[in-house]
Structure formats: structure tokens, C-alpha cells
Amino acid sequence: MTVAVLGAGAWGTTLATILARDGGRDVVLWARDPAQAADMGARRENRKYLAGIRIPDQVATAFVHFVTGCDRSAPNSACCRRRRGSPTTAGG
């Protein structure tokens, strides 16, 4: 089973790492910055928020872009659907 973690800060990166390393899960770690997602996928490290901790190979990184103009009072409405970037993994 693949697990999605939304948010690639220190907490999200730690959760994704533990789920992959200790839980044996495949994980997609979603970042809001496409450059950060690509850097984490290539370097296998979140240098911005969790430098020095290796991201396991079972963690794919991706970016998510939220559509602007959502009605924040109804976050689950059709107008708030996400456009997603493609997950990337180390080495391609």
C-alpha cells in the first residue's frame, strides 16, 4: 500500500522517512514547491528543513499546486480540486 504525506517540511519528511524505513511502506511525499520536490528526489535529502537525514528510496517526491480562487468555507468543493505534478524518484 502506498501512503501519501502532504507537506514536505521537517515533520512531513520525518513521517515519510519513518513510514518507509520502519513501516516498509511506499510513500509519496507531496511538496508545494516543485523545485524542492525535484531537489529532494535527486539528492534524497530535504536540505531546507531536515538536512543530514537521508530520504529512503521508497519515498517518491512530488509537488501539488492548489487552484486559486477556492471558496475556503467549502474546502471539499469541486472548485478546490488539486492539479498534481508527477511523482519523481531518485534516478528517474
PEVEN-V313301 format. One record per residue. N is the residue number from 1. RES is the residue in one small letter. PSI is psi in radians with two decimals (999 if undefined). Layout:
<<N RES PSI> <N RES PSI>>
//
This chain:
<<1 m 2.33> <2 t 2.38> <3 v 2.42> <4 a 2.35> <5 v 2.07> <6 l 2.06> <7 g 2.06> <8 a 0.63> <9 g -2.84> <10 a -0.77> <11 w -0.85> <12 g -0.71> <13 t -0.71> <14 t -0.80> <15 l -0.80> <16 a -0.73> <17 t -0.78> <18 i -0.74> <19 l -0.69> <20 a -0.87> <21 r -0.87> <22 d -0.47> <23 g -0.16> <24 g 0.42> <25 r 2.64> <26 d 2.37> <27 v 2.45> <28 v 2.08> <29 l 1.95> <30 w 2.22> <31 a 2.68> <32 r -0.19> <33 d 1.99> <34 p -0.57> <35 a -0.70> <36 q -0.74> <37 a -0.78> <38 a -0.73> <39 d -0.76> <40 m -0.69> <41 g -0.66> <42 a -0.75> <43 r -0.24> <44 r 0.66> <45 e 2.48> <46 n 1.48> <47 r -0.44> <48 k -0.75> <49 y -0.32> <50 l 1.00> <51 a 2.45> <52 g -0.12> <53 i 2.12> <54 r 2.35> <55 i 2.15> <56 p 2.73> <57 d -0.36> <58 q -0.05> <59 v 2.04> <60 a 2.54> <61 t 2.55> <62 a 2.90> <63 f 2.68> <64 v 2.37> <65 h 2.11> <66 f 2.38> <67 v 2.35> <68 t 2.82> <69 g 0.24> <70 c 2.61> <71 d 1.79> <72 r -0.29> <73 s -0.25> <74 a 1.20> <75 p -0.32> <76 n 0.14> <77 s 2.87> <78 a -0.52> <79 c -0.22> <80 c 0.32> <81 r 2.63> <82 r 2.59> <83 r 2.22> <84 r 2.54> <85 g 2.93> <86 s 2.35> <87 p 2.49> <88 t 2.64> <89 t 2.87> <90 a 2.38> <91 g 0.16> <92 g 999>>
//
